Amino acid sequence: MKRLGVILLVLLMLAVPISALGKTTITWWINPWRIAPPGFPSDKAPTEEDFPKWAAEEFMRLHPDVEVKYVVVGNTEYSQKMAAAIATGTQPDIFKGPVWDTRWVEAGLLEPIDDYLTEEDLADFYELALDAGYVDGKHYIWPWNLGTNGMGTSMLLYTPDFEKAGVDWRKIVEEGWTMEEFVEIAKKLTWDSDGDGKIDHYAISFGAQDTHNLMNFIYAHGAKLINEDESKVIFNSPEAVAGLQFLLDLVEVHGVAPSGVEAMGVYDVIGNFHSHRTSIGFGGPYEIGRITRYVKSGQLAEAFYPVIAPFPHLEGHKGVSYASASGFVVFKQKDEAKKEAVMEFARFLTNKENTALLESLIYLTARKSVNAMLFQNDAYLNEQAQTFARIMDETGMEFFGSQSFPWSEISKFFTSAMQGAFGKTKTAQEALDGFVTEANRALSYY
């Protein structure tokens, strides 16, 4: 009789998922996001631990049968740590990192989320946010944030300069501007401010290390970075050369941007805009927030309020903006009950209330309904956020290939090409030819 009882117990255990015998443990990796959780003191700056700690504890309060263990993984170590975890089968159940690899789908490592997306979700998430995780007819990312700091996505206009030059900046914001219109307006925004006969105020400035913003102009001319299957870099086409030449002409021919581009980076460009040495800067809501932060830290004397506008486009062609969206990815689960728990946690993280917490970063979210409600106490910032979202939604595209394309390994060759072109040691064609040669050589190792 005793033996029969043991057999029945064993059979019962085999029939019940392990997760049902105790708490279901969810492991969650997230890269550093300094998000203020609900009720966080307004006079304090959140750390990278505050949001994941709150999210884990709040979910466990709502689901007492679940334990969430989170790990904050630095951006620089994320790829290496994830690769090691996958190799040893110790990857997290859910993660939000700076990168993910579409090859994980091909290897059967990820769970598709289509069965968990509601009709409301599909209508509310931006298409480009859903597309970020769309592979072979299925979705693999729970969308969360939309865009980054706006580099390569939108421009910032210092409106007093536009009004001084008699330029209707509202028309630019609402309708956009062609490359030809941009050049003519840029000329009006370039002047001698102190009367010494030398130009010291420019419409715009560029930096050879400011990849995203330079690339926007090149893409806008119809260029493509890589071929369809991402096996070859083709960024030296006639369209790409024309785009780079347009940038070079803004400096050397039209004189609307200062020289020395080859030695400048993105923060040099931002500095010129902040100090009003230029009338046009780059970025989105996050960069607008940088102005406030710089004023508080004493790096900037006074606040000002630029407006977000699209990059110029070719006549008769659609504009271009760098669109980036990311979210939470779920690794393959062996236990059905645990999979349900992990998906419920992912839904919790990306629901409207918790997605809205990105407001503390001055980031846009992947949900249209949430973005419409952001910055309700700041009409100016709310309006700029709506413009930013519209630009990405209408013109957004990926600049650097899929998640599996090794852009980080070849980006240095693009910077070198820009330094050669703006330093006048190479023509536009020679610079891009050199970039393509070096990039394809590096690509052959992947």
Secondary structure, DSSP 4 states (H G I P E B T S, - for coil): -HHHHHHHHHHHHHHS-GGGGSPEEEEEEE----PPPTT--TTS---TTHHHHHHHHHHHHH-TTEEEEEEE--HHHHHHHHHHHHHHT---SEEE-S---THHHHTT-B---GGG--HHHHHHB-HHHHHTTEETTEE-EEEEEE-SS-TTT-EEE-HHHHHHTT--HHHHHHH--BHHHHHHHHHHT-B-SSSSSS--BBS----TT-HHHHHHHHHHTT--SB-TTSSSB-TTSHHHHHHHHHHHHHHHTS--S-S-GGG--HHHHHHHHHTTSBSEEE--HHHHHHHHHHHHHTSSSS----EEEPPPB-TTS---EE--EEEEEEB--SSHHHHHHHHHHHHHHTSHHHHGGGGGGT-EESBHHHHTTTTTT-HHHHHHHHHHHHHHHHHEE-SS--TTS-HHHHHHHHHHHHHHHHTTSS-HHHHHHHHHHHHHHHHTT-
